């Protein structure tokens, strides 16, 4: 083999290995999750039941704010979960955004006018 061919083959193998690693690391978050949420407005441990199809998330939220249907995305290890709840004549838009490995997740939670906080979660 010529040196040029070996180098090209090595680069091709590295690219293939990287591509496989990327596919393998695409987290699947389908399942039941218990989150630990800390905000200025208080803390809680809501339950999410998530279903992932490709990049799209759907499912349900149940916690101190009531119950709601959720939507979101998973792109690589980035996860976003959103839902809206009604209370006292107002709609509250909630957004979780963070990182996941498919077994755990953590990041920031935005509670609209109630402020922001952090969350960590574990798949059950």
C-alpha positions in Angstrom: 0.0 0.0 0.0 1.1 3.5 -0.7 1.3 6.0 2.1 -1.4 8.1 0.5 -3.8 5.1 0.4 -3.1 4.2 4.0 -3.8 7.8 5.1 -7.0 8.0 3.1 -8.2 4.6 4.4 -7.4 5.7 8.0 -9.4 8.9 7.5 -12.3 7.0 6.1 -12.3 4.5 9.0 -12.2 7.4 11.5 -15.2 9.1 9.8 -17.1 5.8 9.8 -16.4 5.2 13.5 -17.5 8.8 14.3 -20.7 8.4 12.3 -21.5 5.1 14.2 -20.7 6.8 17.5 -23.1 9.6 16.6 -25.9 7.2 15.8 -25.3 5.2 18.9 -25.3 8.3 21.1 -28.7 9.5 19.8 -30.6 9.1 23.1 -34.0 7.3 23.3 -36.0 9.0 26.1 -39.1 6.9 25.6 -40.4 5.9 29.1 -41.4 7.3 32.5 -39.2 10.0 34.0 -39.2 11.5 37.5 -37.8 15.0 37.5 -36.4 17.0 40.4 -37.2 20.7 39.7 -35.8 23.6 41.7 -37.1 27.2 41.0 -37.5 30.4 42.8 -41.2 29.6 42.9 -40.6 26.3 44.7 -39.5 22.8 44.0 -41.2 19.7 42.8 -40.8 16.2 41.4 -43.2 15.9 38.4 -43.6 12.7 36.4 -43.3 12.7 32.6 -44.3 9.8 30.3 -42.4 10.4 27.1 -42.7 8.8 23.7 -40.0 9.5 21.2 -40.4 8.9 17.4 -37.3 10.1 15.5 -36.5 13.6 16.8 -40.1 14.2 18.0 -41.3 13.9 21.6 -44.9 13.6 22.8 -46.4 12.5 26.1 -47.7 13.7 29.4 -46.8 15.8 32.4 -48.2 15.3 35.9 -47.1 17.5 38.8 -47.8 20.4 41.0 -49.0 22.5 38.0 -51.6 19.8 37.2 -51.6 17.6 34.1 -50.8 18.4 30.5 -49.8 17.0 27.1 -46.2 17.6 26.2 -44.3 18.0 23.0 -40.6 18.3 22.3 -37.5 17.2 20.5 -34.4 15.1 21.0 -31.5 16.0 18.7 -28.4 14.0 19.6 -28.1 14.6 23.4 -30.1 17.9 23.3 -33.6 17.5 24.7 -36.5 20.0 24.8 -39.9 19.4 26.5 -42.7 21.9 26.4 -46.3 22.1 27.7 -48.9 24.6 28.8 -51.1 24.6 31.9 -54.1 26.7 32.8 -54.5 28.2 36.2 -56.3 31.1 37.7 -57.5 32.3 34.3 -54.0 32.3 32.9 -51.9 30.1 30.6 -48.4 29.2 31.8 -46.0 28.0 29.1 -43.3 25.7 30.5 -40.1 24.7 28.7 -37.4 22.2 29.8 -34.2 22.3 27.8 -31.1 20.3 28.6 -28.9 17.3 27.8 -29.8 13.6 28.1 -28.0 10.2 27.7 -31.3 8.3 27.5 -31.1 7.4 31.2 -30.8 10.8 32.9 -31.3 14.4 31.8 -30.6 17.8 33.3 -30.8 21.4 32.3 -32.9 24.6 32.7 -36.6 25.0 33.1 -38.5 28.1 32.2 -41.8 28.8 33.9 -42.9 31.8 31.9 -43.8 34.7 34.3 -42.9 32.5 37.3 -39.2 32.6 36.4 -36.6 29.9 35.8 -34.9 27.1 37.5 -33.0 23.8 37.0 -34.1 20.2 36.6 -32.5 16.8 36.8 -34.4 13.6 35.8 -34.0 9.9 35.9 -35.7 7.3 33.7 -37.6 4.8 35.7 
